[in-house]
Structures are given as C-alpha cells and as structure tokens.
Amino acid sequence: MLSRFFMLLAIAFSCVATRAQEASVTAPNAELELLSADFKFTEGPAADKAGNVYFTDQPNDRILRLTTEGKLETWLQPCGRSNGLFFDQDGNLLACADEKNELWSIAPDKSHEVLLTGFDGKLFNGPNDVWVGKDGSIYFTDPYYQRPYWERGEPQLPRQVYRLAPDRKQLTIAAEGFKQPNGIVGDAEKGILYVADIGDNKTYRYRIGDDGQLAERELFCAQGSDGMTIDNRGNLYLTGRAGVSVFSPSGDEIQVIAVPRNWTANVCFGGAEHSTLFITASDSLFKIQMQVAGIR
C-alpha cells in the first residue's frame, strides 16, 4: 500500500509539473540574454517575414536591424525619430515618426513616404505604436508626450486611436475614451485588437468588424502597457517596470519575465522560427528563447 501511495504521489507531482510547463511560455531552462546595451533608449521592435528584428534607438534618431545570423547594424539614420514600428503585408516598415508627429512608410530600399501628418486639419499628438490588420487597415495610437525638440504648443486633438483604411486615403477615429493610449497589437485571423491605456493602467480588447471598424470594447486586464505582442496561443505580452507580463486569452496573468532594467518598453517575436522573444528595455536589447512562437 505504501508503494502504491508513493506511486500515486509521483504521478500527481508529474501532472502538476506538466501543467506548469504547459502554462509557461519560456523554453525550459531558458535564460534572458543581453544582446547589447549600446543605446540611449530602445523601442518599437518589429520582425520581418524572415525573422530579422528592427528596433529604434529613439534619442539617437536611428533604426537598427538584428539579422537572424546575429549581426547588429544601424539600418536607417536619421529616421524621423521613429518610435513604434510594424511591417505591412508588402514588406514596408511603418514607423511612428515622432520628430514631426508623422506616420511613415519606409520601403526596403530605405526611401520613405509620409502617410499622415494630422487629422481634421490639426496636428497629431505624436503617433506612438502601430499595427496592421488583415485587410491592410493601419491602426495607431496617438498619446501625447512632450518632446524637447518639438516646436509646437499644447495638443490639438484628444488622445485616441486612429484607423487608416486600406486605400490609405480615409482616416477615421477607431477608438476613443483614453487617458494615454500607447501599446497596440492584434490577432488578424481572430479579428481581435488590444489597446493599452498606460495612463489609466488598463488594457482593452476590441472586435475588428468585417469593415475594419472596432466594436465590443471590453476591459481585458487592469494593467497598462508601453508595447505589446501576441503569441500563437493567444497570450498577450505587456511591458512595464516589472518586466514582461504574460496574460492568457482569458485575462489571467500566467508568467512574468523579469528584465534587469528600470523600464521595459516593447517586445516582439523574431528569429528564423519566430520563437525568440526580443525585448527593448531602456538602453538595452535582450532576448529569450520561447516554447511558443509569434503570429506571422
């Protein structure tokens, strides 16, 4: 009887360990790796289809690229003091160009087109983060962070989220009612968009309609975020002072990835298999191997 008890106990512990491993998103025994700390402030990581990761060193007005082979290089400088980045379906890099409050589209040859400068005849507050939907709609947040290099007055528009239609001609307000909207990311296949109101320490979830409009706003979790990403299990990654917080699709926090910096700004999946998490944090770029992958 005693041996049977220990056998059942071992099975129980095994089941608990298996469930814990399944809940974890980082690979077994994975450790956070510092890739470089040779920056002033890193932001906006985005991976192309091959898994090369692009990110900004915003105060130094440059976009850098980390190739899948591990080569780190300055890709574009100057870059309009770009902040948030995201690739569209055609391989162009969309950039929230903070210097003049613009939204850019940067081609693979590094030439750029200014897509937007304002709304309804007024200047943007400063586009911050950007994401592209399944139909090609561009969604971006427009908070307000006073910059020392701006030659402008107080904000002219509310702090809200905009949608640029696939034809890149029609700009509309996609969502409003925020204190300071910042991080934005979606699951194109599931028709879901997340928007973090970092000023109110909340993250909301929306349904993306067939017409690209947002509906059914609901509170996802009582935590804001600077930047965000999603994995192929539907988990949402939020950034902030405590590192990277991972939330299940139901809004439960399932893991925290500690980062030894005062601020973790943004995250993305990259690498050849899109199964490495890259983290921009203050003056640094980190990575950690995952047992999940990003949405391509």
BALOBA-1460 file (C-alpha; in Angstrom, 3 decimals):
// residues 296
<rec num="1" residu="m" x="0.000" y="0.000" z="0.000"/>
<rec num="2" residu="l" x="2.845" y="2.373" z="0.839"/>
<rec num="3" residu="s" x="4.481" y="1.836" z="-2.534"/>
<rec num="4" residu="r" x="1.174" y="2.487" z="-4.257"/>
<rec num="5" residu="f" x="0.830" y="5.726" z="-2.287"/>
<rec num="6" residu="f" x="4.256" y="6.924" z="-3.388"/>
<rec num="7" residu="m" x="3.496" y="5.930" z="-6.974"/>
<rec num="8" residu="l" x="0.275" y="7.972" z="-6.958"/>
<rec num="9" residu="l" x="2.127" y="10.858" z="-5.313"/>
<rec num="10" residu="a" x="4.774" y="10.756" z="-8.036"/>
<rec num="11" residu="i" x="2.077" y="10.763" z="-10.721"/>
<rec num="12" residu="a" x="0.400" y="13.759" z="-9.061"/>
<rec num="13" residu="f" x="3.661" y="15.709" z="-8.917"/>
<rec num="14" residu="s" x="4.326" y="14.805" z="-12.545"/>
<rec num="15" residu="c" x="0.923" y="16.113" z="-13.590"/>
<rec num="16" residu="v" x="1.491" y="19.381" z="-11.691"/>
<rec num="17" residu="a" x="4.908" y="19.799" z="-13.313"/>
<rec num="18" residu="t" x="3.444" y="19.104" z="-16.749"/>
<rec num="19" residu="r" x="0.674" y="21.665" z="-16.260"/>
<rec num="20" residu="a" x="3.206" y="24.234" z="-15.040"/>
<rec num="21" residu="q" x="5.391" y="23.614" z="-18.085"/>
<rec num="22" residu="e" x="2.399" y="23.931" z="-20.398"/>
<rec num="23" residu="a" x="1.425" y="27.250" z="-18.760"/>
<rec num="24" residu="s" x="4.958" y="28.590" z="-19.076"/>
<rec num="25" residu="v" x="5.780" y="30.400" z="-22.296"/>
<rec num="26" residu="t" x="9.549" y="30.464" z="-21.987"/>
<rec num="27" residu="a" x="11.531" y="27.419" z="-23.091"/>
<rec num="28" residu="p" x="12.668" y="25.038" z="-20.315"/>
<rec num="29" residu="n" x="15.766" y="26.428" z="-18.571"/>
<rec num="30" residu="a" x="15.769" y="29.466" z="-20.875"/>
<rec num="31" residu="e" x="17.725" y="32.462" z="-19.601"/>
<rec num="32" residu="l" x="17.420" y="36.104" z="-20.541"/>
<rec num="33" residu="e" x="20.369" y="37.186" z="-22.701"/>
<rec num="34" residu="l" x="21.640" y="40.733" z="-23.041"/>
<rec num="35" residu="l" x="22.489" y="41.386" z="-26.684"/>
<rec num="36" residu="s" x="23.676" y="44.977" z="-26.378"/>
<rec num="37" residu="a" x="23.459" y="47.984" z="-24.066"/>
<rec num="38" residu="d" x="24.949" y="50.469" z="-26.516"/>
<rec num="39" residu="f" x="21.866" y="52.662" z="-26.871"/>
<rec num="40" residu="k" x="20.132" y="55.621" z="-25.252"/>
<rec num="41" residu="f" x="16.547" y="54.303" z="-25.311"/>
<rec num="42" residu="t" x="15.283" y="51.345" z="-27.325"/>
<rec num="43" residu="e" x="11.729" y="50.995" z="-28.631"/>
<rec num="44" residu="g" x="9.440" y="49.628" z="-31.314"/>
<rec num="45" residu="p" x="10.790" y="46.136" z="-32.167"/>
<rec num="46" residu="a" x="9.249" y="44.517" z="-35.254"/>
<rec num="47" residu="a" x="10.252" y="41.419" z="-37.203"/>
<rec num="48" residu="d" x="10.079" y="40.974" z="-40.960"/>
<rec num="49" residu="k" x="8.891" y="37.715" z="-42.542"/>
<rec num="50" residu="a" x="12.394" y="36.228" z="-42.389"/>
<rec num="51" residu="g" x="12.667" y="36.949" z="-38.674"/>
<rec num="52" residu="n" x="15.129" y="39.859" z="-38.804"/>
<rec num="53" residu="v" x="14.317" y="42.274" z="-35.983"/>
<rec num="54" residu="y" x="14.184" y="46.050" z="-36.456"/>
<rec num="55" residu="f" x="14.037" y="48.428" z="-33.496"/>
<rec num="56" residu="t" x="14.589" y="52.091" z="-32.728"/>
<rec num="57" residu="d" x="17.141" y="53.959" z="-30.653"/>
<rec num="58" residu="q" x="14.814" y="56.920" z="-30.454"/>
<rec num="59" residu="p" x="17.042" y="59.632" z="-28.909"/>
<rec num="60" residu="n" x="19.786" y="58.771" z="-31.426"/>
<rec num="61" residu="d" x="17.283" y="59.014" z="-34.314"/>
<rec num="62" residu="r" x="18.104" y="55.616" z="-35.827"/>
<rec num="63" residu="i" x="16.526" y="52.290" z="-36.708"/>
<rec num="64" residu="l" x="18.711" y="49.242" z="-36.142"/>
<rec num="65" residu="r" x="18.455" y="45.730" z="-37.555"/>
<rec num="66" residu="l" x="19.426" y="42.463" z="-35.898"/>
<rec num="67" residu="t" x="19.651" y="39.746" z="-38.545"/>
<rec num="68" residu="t" x="18.763" y="36.113" z="-37.951"/>
<rec num="69" residu="e" x="22.522" y="35.426" z="-38.091"/>
<rec num="70" residu="g" x="23.050" y="37.771" z="-35.141"/>
<rec num="71" residu="k" x="24.539" y="40.754" z="-36.995"/>
<rec num="72" residu="l" x="23.548" y="44.074" z="-35.405"/>
<rec num="73" residu="e" x="23.699" y="47.144" z="-37.623"/>
<rec num="74" residu="t" x="22.288" y="50.641" z="-37.992"/>
<rec num="75" residu="w" x="19.750" y="50.321" z="-40.793"/>
<rec num="76" residu="l" x="18.491" y="53.901" z="-41.165"/>
<rec num="77" residu="q" x="19.715" y="57.174" z="-39.673"/>
<rec num="78" residu="p" x="18.147" y="59.703" z="-39.437"/>
<rec num="79" residu="c" x="14.677" y="58.181" z="-39.311"/>
<rec num="80" residu="g" x="12.358" y="60.979" z="-38.196"/>
<rec num="81" residu="r" x="12.973" y="59.971" z="-34.567"/>
<rec num="82" residu="s" x="10.869" y="56.867" z="-35.130"/>
<rec num="83" residu="n" x="9.261" y="55.136" z="-32.175"/>
<rec num="84" residu="g" x="6.828" y="52.252" z="-32.791"/>
<rec num="85" residu="l" x="7.328" y="50.068" z="-35.894"/>
<rec num="86" residu="f" x="5.337" y="47.388" z="-37.743"/>
<rec num="87" residu="f" x="5.641" y="45.697" z="-41.141"/>
<rec num="88" residu="d" x="2.751" y="45.819" z="-43.593"/>
<rec num="89" residu="q" x="1.838" y="42.977" z="-45.977"/>
<rec num="90" residu="d" x="4.093" y="44.382" z="-48.708"/>
<rec num="91" residu="g" x="7.213" y="44.396" z="-46.556"/>
<rec num="92" residu="n" x="7.234" y="48.139" z="-45.919"/>
<rec num="93" residu="l" x="8.149" y="49.244" z="-42.421"/>
<rec num="94" residu="l" x="5.528" y="51.527" z="-40.896"/>
<rec num="95" residu="a" x="7.046" y="53.970" z="-38.424"/>
<rec num="96" residu="c" x="5.612" y="56.419" z="-35.928"/>
<rec num="97" residu="a" x="7.962" y="59.267" z="-36.823"/>
<rec num="98" residu="d" x="7.954" y="61.334" z="-33.668"/>
<rec num="99" residu="e" x="10.070" y="64.264" z="-34.833"/>
<rec num="100" residu="k" x="7.192" y="65.890" z="-36.728"/>
<rec num="101" residu="n" x="4.307" y="63.753" z="-35.416"/>
<rec num="102" residu="e" x="4.020" y="61.811" z="-38.673"/>
<rec num="103" residu="l" x="3.259" y="58.276" z="-39.793"/>
<rec num="104" residu="w" x="5.812" y="56.955" z="-42.300"/>
<rec num="105" residu="s" x="6.027" y="54.014" z="-44.668"/>
<rec num="106" residu="i" x="9.657" y="53.001" z="-45.207"/>
<rec num="107" residu="a" x="10.385" y="50.855" z="-48.257"/>
<rec num="108" residu="p" x="13.004" y="48.071" z="-48.287"/>
<rec num="109" residu="d" x="15.329" y="50.431" z="-50.188"/>
<rec num="110" residu="k" x="15.044" y="52.813" z="-47.169"/>
<rec num="111" residu="s" x="13.149" y="55.522" z="-49.034"/>
<rec num="112" residu="h" x="10.121" y="56.749" z="-47.135"/>
<rec num="113" residu="e" x="6.683" y="58.201" z="-47.755"/>
<rec num="114" residu="v" x="4.873" y="60.385" z="-45.235"/>
<rec num="115" residu="l" x="1.429" y="58.823" z="-44.974"/>
<rec num="116" residu="l" x="-0.108" y="61.174" z="-42.409"/>
<rec num="117" residu="t" x="0.643" y="64.385" z="-40.532"/>
<rec num="118" residu="g" x="-2.607" y="65.076" z="-38.723"/>
<rec num="119" residu="f" x="-6.375" y="64.703" z="-38.543"/>
<rec num="120" residu="d" x="-9.140" y="67.133" z="-39.457"/>
<rec num="121" residu="g" x="-6.629" y="69.905" z="-40.107"/>
<rec num="122" residu="k" x="-4.929" y="69.515" z="-36.724"/>
<rec num="123" residu="l" x="-1.539" y="68.086" z="-35.766"/>
<rec num="124" residu="f" x="-1.328" y="64.629" z="-34.274"/>
<rec num="125" residu="n" x="-0.251" y="64.469" z="-30.635"/>
<rec num="126" residu="g" x="2.542" y="62.120" z="-31.685"/>
<rec num="127" residu="p" x="1.784" y="58.658" z="-33.167"/>
<rec num="128" residu="n" x="3.323" y="56.108" z="-30.818"/>
<rec num="129" residu="d" x="2.575" y="52.483" z="-31.732"/>
<rec num="130" residu="v" x="1.147" y="50.939" z="-34.885"/>
<rec num="131" residu="w" x="-0.378" y="47.655" z="-36.086"/>
<rec num="132" residu="v" x="-1.766" y="46.407" z="-39.421"/>
<rec num="133" residu="g" x="-5.000" y="44.439" z="-39.742"/>
<rec num="134" residu="k" x="-5.860" y="41.564" z="-42.078"/>
<rec num="135" residu="d" x="-7.384" y="43.865" z="-44.707"/>
<rec num="136" residu="g" x="-4.421" y="46.245" z="-44.639"/>
<rec num="137" residu="s" x="-6.003" y="48.783" z="-42.287"/>
<rec num="138" residu="i" x="-3.435" y="50.640" z="-40.210"/>
<rec num="139" residu="y" x="-4.302" y="51.253" z="-36.552"/>
<rec num="140" residu="f" x="-2.167" y="53.528" z="-34.399"/>
<rec num="141" residu="t" x="-2.252" y="55.183" z="-31.000"/>
<rec num="142" residu="d" x="-1.810" y="58.936" z="-30.593"/>
<rec num="143" residu="p" x="-0.988" y="59.849" z="-26.982"/>
<rec num="144" residu="y" x="0.918" y="62.981" z="-26.024"/>
<rec num="145" residu="y" x="4.477" y="63.005" z="-24.666"/>
<rec num="146" residu="q" x="6.080" y="66.443" z="-24.746"/>
<rec num="147" residu="r" x="9.422" y="66.297" z="-26.580"/>
<rec num="148" residu="p" x="12.225" y="68.834" z="-26.077"/>
<rec num="149" residu="y" x="12.815" y="69.050" z="-29.834"/>
<rec num="150" residu="w" x="9.222" y="69.977" z="-30.711"/>
<rec num="151" residu="e" x="8.369" y="73.483" z="-31.814"/>
<rec num="152" residu="r" x="4.665" y="73.330" z="-31.133"/>
<rec num="153" residu="g" x="2.142" y="74.163" z="-28.441"/>
<rec num="154" residu="e" x="-0.316" y="72.074" z="-26.449"/>
<rec num="155" residu="p" x="-2.057" y="69.056" z="-28.041"/>
<rec num="156" residu="q" x="-4.725" y="69.902" z="-30.590"/>
<rec num="157" residu="l" x="-6.528" y="66.547" z="-30.555"/>
<rec num="158" residu="p" x="-7.873" y="64.126" z="-27.937"/>
<rec num="159" residu="r" x="-5.716" y="61.125" z="-27.063"/>
<rec num="160" residu="q" x="-7.236" y="58.390" z="-29.217"/>
<rec num="161" residu="v" x="-6.712" y="55.556" z="-31.716"/>
<rec num="162" residu="y" x="-6.951" y="56.060" z="-35.492"/>
<rec num="163" residu="r" x="-7.586" y="53.770" z="-38.444"/>
<rec num="164" residu="l" x="-6.192" y="54.421" z="-41.905"/>
<rec num="165" residu="a" x="-8.227" y="52.494" z="-44.477"/>
<rec num="166" residu="p" x="-6.504" y="50.001" z="-46.815"/>
<rec num="167" residu="d" x="-6.595" y="52.573" z="-49.633"/>
<rec num="168" residu="r" x="-4.519" y="54.823" z="-47.331"/>
<rec num="169" residu="k" x="-6.795" y="57.748" z="-48.067"/>
<rec num="170" residu="q" x="-9.544" y="57.627" z="-45.458"/>
<rec num="171" residu="l" x="-8.526" y="58.330" z="-41.850"/>
<rec num="172" residu="t" x="-11.075" y="57.862" z="-39.065"/>
<rec num="173" residu="i" x="-11.171" y="57.687" z="-35.275"/>
<rec num="174" residu="a" x="-11.158" y="53.984" z="-34.397"/>
<rec num="175" residu="a" x="-11.443" y="54.218" z="-30.615"/>
<rec num="176" residu="e" x="-11.588" y="56.965" z="-28.010"/>
<rec num="177" residu="g" x="-12.065" y="57.479" z="-24.281"/>
<rec num="178" residu="f" x="-8.445" y="57.032" z="-23.136"/>
<rec num="179" residu="k" x="-6.160" y="58.894" z="-20.781"/>
<rec num="180" residu="q" x="-2.974" y="57.916" z="-22.635"/>
<rec num="181" residu="p" x="-3.305" y="55.145" z="-25.264"/>
<rec num="182" residu="n" x="0.038" y="53.563" z="-26.036"/>
<rec num="183" residu="g" x="0.619" y="49.881" z="-26.874"/>
<rec num="184" residu="i" x="-1.458" y="48.338" z="-29.655"/>
<rec num="185" residu="v" x="-1.447" y="44.871" z="-31.213"/>
<rec num="186" residu="g" x="-3.956" y="42.471" z="-32.730"/>
<rec num="187" residu="d" x="-4.656" y="38.960" z="-33.904"/>
<rec num="188" residu="a" x="-5.641" y="39.428" z="-37.535"/>
<rec num="189" residu="e" x="-7.044" y="35.930" z="-38.026"/>
<rec num="190" residu="k" x="-9.242" y="36.098" z="-34.924"/>
<rec num="191" residu="g" x="-10.283" y="39.702" z="-35.562"/>
<rec num="192" residu="i" x="-9.124" y="40.974" z="-32.172"/>
<rec num="193" residu="l" x="-7.347" y="44.215" z="-31.323"/>
<rec num="194" residu="y" x="-5.807" y="45.160" z="-27.980"/>
<rec num="195" residu="v" x="-5.150" y="48.746" z="-26.914"/>
<rec num="196" residu="a" x="-3.299" y="49.641" z="-23.717"/>
<rec num="197" residu="d" x="-4.244" y="52.809" z="-21.860"/>
<rec num="198" residu="i" x="-0.997" y="53.256" z="-19.979"/>
<rec num="199" residu="g" x="-2.289" y="56.473" z="-18.406"/>
<rec num="200" residu="d" x="-5.173" y="54.621" z="-16.766"/>
<rec num="201" residu="n" x="-3.322" y="51.333" z="-16.171"/>
<rec num="202" residu="k" x="-5.782" y="49.308" z="-18.260"/>
<rec num="203" residu="t" x="-5.766" y="47.230" z="-21.434"/>
<rec num="204" residu="y" x="-8.871" y="46.874" z="-23.594"/>
<rec num="205" residu="r" x="-9.901" y="44.316" z="-26.191"/>
<rec num="206" residu="y" x="-11.962" y="45.068" z="-29.298"/>
<rec num="207" residu="r" x="-13.564" y="43.028" z="-32.040"/>
<rec num="208" residu="i" x="-12.499" y="44.046" z="-35.542"/>
<rec num="209" residu="g" x="-15.506" y="44.054" z="-37.855"/>
<rec num="210" residu="d" x="-15.501" y="42.983" z="-41.497"/>
<rec num="211" residu="d" x="-15.404" y="46.673" z="-42.397"/>
<rec num="212" residu="g" x="-12.326" y="47.232" z="-40.215"/>
<rec num="213" residu="q" x="-14.253" y="49.179" z="-37.584"/>
<rec num="214" residu="l" x="-13.797" y="48.390" z="-33.894"/>
<rec num="215" residu="a" x="-16.649" y="47.217" z="-31.681"/>
<rec num="216" residu="e" x="-17.430" y="45.463" z="-28.378"/>
<rec num="217" residu="r" x="-14.856" y="47.229" z="-26.230"/>
<rec num="218" residu="e" x="-14.156" y="45.267" z="-23.054"/>
<rec num="219" residu="l" x="-11.670" y="45.577" z="-20.238"/>
<rec num="220" residu="f" x="-9.080" y="42.825" z="-20.732"/>
<rec num="221" residu="c" x="-6.939" y="43.433" z="-17.642"/>
<rec num="222" residu="a" x="-6.162" y="46.100" z="-15.073"/>
<rec num="223" residu="q" x="-2.672" y="46.758" z="-16.350"/>
<rec num="224" residu="g" x="-1.432" y="49.197" z="-18.940"/>
<rec num="225" residu="s" x="1.489" y="48.690" z="-21.294"/>
<rec num="226" residu="d" x="4.053" y="50.584" z="-23.323"/>
<rec num="227" residu="g" x="4.337" y="47.989" z="-26.114"/>
<rec num="228" residu="m" x="2.714" y="44.604" z="-26.725"/>
<rec num="229" residu="t" x="2.850" y="41.390" z="-28.709"/>
<rec num="230" residu="i" x="0.850" y="38.144" z="-29.038"/>
<rec num="231" residu="d" x="1.953" y="34.517" z="-29.311"/>
<rec num="232" residu="n" x="0.379" y="31.623" z="-31.214"/>
<rec num="233" residu="r" x="-1.524" y="30.504" z="-28.116"/>
<rec num="234" residu="g" x="-3.272" y="33.858" z="-27.959"/>
<rec num="235" residu="n" x="-1.315" y="35.053" z="-24.919"/>
<rec num="236" residu="l" x="-0.772" y="38.798" z="-24.643"/>
<rec num="237" residu="y" x="2.579" y="40.266" z="-23.555"/>
<rec num="238" residu="l" x="2.546" y="43.589" z="-21.684"/>
<rec num="239" residu="t" x="5.585" y="45.672" z="-20.796"/>
<rec num="240" residu="g" x="6.462" y="47.988" z="-17.933"/>
<rec num="241" residu="r" x="8.650" y="48.416" z="-14.880"/>
<rec num="242" residu="a" x="8.272" y="44.832" z="-13.667"/>
<rec num="243" residu="g" x="9.484" y="43.265" z="-16.902"/>
<rec num="244" residu="v" x="7.224" y="41.466" z="-19.361"/>
<rec num="245" residu="s" x="3.866" y="40.257" z="-18.017"/>
<rec num="246" residu="v" x="2.166" y="37.454" z="-19.947"/>
<rec num="247" residu="f" x="-1.625" y="37.159" z="-19.865"/>
<rec num="248" residu="s" x="-3.731" y="34.258" z="-21.119"/>
<rec num="249" residu="p" x="-6.575" y="34.955" z="-23.589"/>
<rec num="250" residu="s" x="-8.936" y="34.990" z="-20.604"/>
<rec num="251" residu="g" x="-7.012" y="37.841" z="-18.976"/>
<rec num="252" residu="d" x="-5.168" y="35.869" z="-16.276"/>
<rec num="253" residu="e" x="-1.503" y="36.626" z="-15.645"/>
<rec num="254" residu="i" x="0.389" y="33.376" z="-16.244"/>
<rec num="255" residu="q" x="4.039" y="34.427" z="-16.163"/>
<rec num="256" residu="v" x="6.345" y="37.392" z="-15.603"/>
<rec num="257" residu="i" x="9.672" y="37.584" z="-17.413"/>
<rec num="258" residu="a" x="11.951" y="39.666" z="-15.219"/>
<rec num="259" residu="v" x="14.167" y="42.191" z="-17.000"/>
<rec num="260" residu="p" x="17.003" y="43.928" z="-15.089"/>
<rec num="261" residu="r" x="16.185" y="47.451" z="-16.254"/>
<rec num="262" residu="n" x="14.050" y="50.303" z="-14.897"/>
<rec num="263" residu="w" x="11.736" y="50.144" z="-17.893"/>
<rec num="264" residu="t" x="10.801" y="47.501" z="-20.454"/>
<rec num="265" residu="a" x="9.411" y="49.413" z="-23.399"/>
<rec num="266" residu="n" x="8.395" y="46.872" z="-26.022"/>
<rec num="267" residu="v" x="8.566" y="43.282" z="-27.264"/>
<rec num="268" residu="c" x="8.289" y="41.200" z="-30.428"/>
<rec num="269" residu="f" x="8.878" y="37.667" z="-31.639"/>
<rec num="270" residu="g" x="11.654" y="37.161" z="-34.160"/>
<rec num="271" residu="g" x="14.371" y="34.817" z="-35.301"/>
<rec num="272" residu="a" x="14.199" y="32.265" z="-38.097"/>
<rec num="273" residu="e" x="11.318" y="30.388" z="-36.410"/>
<rec num="274" residu="h" x="9.784" y="33.478" z="-34.796"/>
<rec num="275" residu="s" x="10.190" y="31.691" z="-31.460"/>
<rec num="276" residu="t" x="12.609" y="34.099" z="-29.783"/>
<rec num="277" residu="l" x="11.245" y="36.985" z="-27.741"/>
<rec num="278" residu="f" x="13.150" y="40.241" z="-28.207"/>
<rec num="279" residu="i" x="12.791" y="42.901" z="-25.521"/>
<rec num="280" residu="t" x="13.708" y="46.575" z="-25.777"/>
<rec num="281" residu="a" x="14.442" y="47.895" z="-22.287"/>
<rec num="282" residu="s" x="15.901" y="51.328" z="-21.527"/>
<rec num="283" residu="d" x="19.427" y="51.312" z="-23.015"/>
<rec num="284" residu="s" x="19.381" y="47.635" z="-23.985"/>
<rec num="285" residu="l" x="18.165" y="44.838" z="-26.220"/>
<rec num="286" residu="f" x="17.505" y="41.396" z="-24.702"/>
<rec num="287" residu="k" x="16.294" y="38.061" z="-25.998"/>
<rec num="288" residu="i" x="14.958" y="34.840" z="-24.513"/>
<rec num="289" residu="q" x="14.054" y="31.533" z="-26.148"/>
<rec num="290" residu="m" x="10.374" y="30.588" z="-26.027"/>
<rec num="291" residu="q" x="8.285" y="27.440" z="-26.346"/>
<rec num="292" residu="v" x="5.674" y="29.456" z="-28.203"/>
<rec num="293" residu="a" x="6.015" y="31.486" z="-31.375"/>
<rec num="294" residu="g" x="4.769" y="34.814" z="-32.616"/>
<rec num="295" residu="i" x="1.940" y="35.290" z="-35.073"/>
<rec num="296" residu="r" x="3.330" y="35.805" z="-38.569"/>
